[in-house]
Amino acid sequence: MKLDVIKLDAGKSGSIELADEIFGLEPRADILHRVVRWQRAKAQAGTHSTLGRSDVSYSTKKIYRQKGTGGARHGSRKAPIFRKGGVYKGPTPRSHAHDLPKKFRALGLKHALSSKAATGNLIVLENVEMAGSKTKDLAKAAKELGWKRVLVIDGAEVNENFAKAARNIEGIDVLPSMGANVYDILLRDTLVITKAGIEALEARLK
């Protein structure tokens, strides 16, 4: 697969050959769905908690005599049936993460990259180097390029000036190549990868 390479000022900078085994696959929704579910489950805090019968604060004294009241035979105000009693089998803090094979996660990333390439929403940049770190300059360039909701993936490290300039622009998110993931790629309308990012991703996924 061949794509044009552009510069940050919208000028052309030749073309690049992309690996078909990474960017030319037929996207499968079931694979993408499984990887996104794995990502979101791993990110879930799991801090939900309730007070059980042993956690609520009440006297352990029997609340009334066993017989002769004409009511049920209760022994504790901590029972779930009473107001402010303990919750029966309520949620407790736990991890929601589940296992997903490393090869399957890599396959999901390939399908996410291929889905952007297949829909024409993949852009390859020469680099993201900027003379300064002014947000105004990057906002102007993004407007000229027609970027609205984009994810920019750079090489091993993101250019410092570009990262600072993009920090205050809504709709532009920046990640190093090692941070590239299925959820963030699918969340944005357009995927922008630098040439260094392409090389790093191909080395990581081949």
C-alpha positions, 0 to 999 in steps of 0.5 A, spaced: 500 500 500 502 506 497 500 513 501 502 520 500 507 523 505 505 531 507 508 536 511 505 540 517 504 546 512 500 541 508 506 541 502 507 534 499 513 530 501 513 524 497 510 517 498 511 511 503 510 504 502 506 501 507 506 494 509 500 490 507 500 485 513 499 491 518 495 496 514 492 492 508 488 487 512 480 486 512 478 490 518 474 485 523 469 488 528 469 482 532 477 482 533 476 490 534 471 489 539 474 484 544 481 488 544 477 494 546 473 490 551 479 488 554 482 495 554 476 498 558 475 492 563 483 493 565 482 501 565 476 500 570 477 502 577 473 497 580 473 501 587 465 500 588 464 498 595 458 497 600 457 495 607 456 488 609 452 485 615 459 485 618 461 492 617 455 496 619 455 499 626 450 496 631 449 492 637 449 485 637 444 484 643 438 481 640 433 486 638 427 483 642 425 476 645 424 470 641 417 469 642 410 472 643 411 478 639 407 476 633 412 478 629 418 475 625 424 472 630 430 477 628 436 477 632 440 483 629 439 489 627 444 488 622 440 484 617 439 486 610 431 486 611 432 492 616 433 500 614 441 501 614 442 494 615 448 490 611 447 489 604 447 482 602 452 480 597 453 487 595 459 489 590 466 489 593 473 492 590 476 488 585 479 488 578 475 487 572 481 485 568 481 479 564 487 476 560 487 476 552 493 473 548 499 478 546 498 476 539 491 477 539 492 484 542 497 485 536 492 483 531 487 488 534 492 493 533 493 491 526 486 491 524 485 498 527 490 501 523 487 497 517 480 500 518 483 507 518 487 506 512 481 502 508 476 508 510 481 513 507 482 516 514 490 515 515 495 521 514 502 520 514 506 526 516 514 527 514 515 529 522 511 534 527 517 538 528 516 545 530 520 551 531 516 554 537 511 551 541 505 556 540 498 553 540 496 558 535 501 556 530 499 549 530 491 550 531 492 554 524 496 548 521 490 543 523 485 548 521 488 548 514 489 541 514 482 540 516 483 536 522 478 536 527 478 529 531 485 526 530 490 522 534 497 523 532 502 518 533 510 520 533 516 515 533 519 513 540 518 520 543 513 525 541 517 532 539 516 536 545 514 543 542 509 539 538 506 536 544 506 543 548 502 546 542 497 540 542 496 540 549 491 546 549 487 544 542 481 540 543 481 534 538 488 533 537 491 528 541 498 525 541 502 519 543 508 516 542 509 509 538 509 505 544 502 508 546 498 506 540 492 502 542 486 500 539 481 504 543 484 511 542 485 509 534 478 508 533 475 513 538 478 519 533 476 520 526 483 521 523 489 517 524 496 521 523 502 517 523 509 520 522 514 517 518 518 515 524 511 512 527 510 508 521 517 505 522 516 504 529 509 500 529 512 496 523 518 494 527 513 492 533 508 489 529 512 484 524 
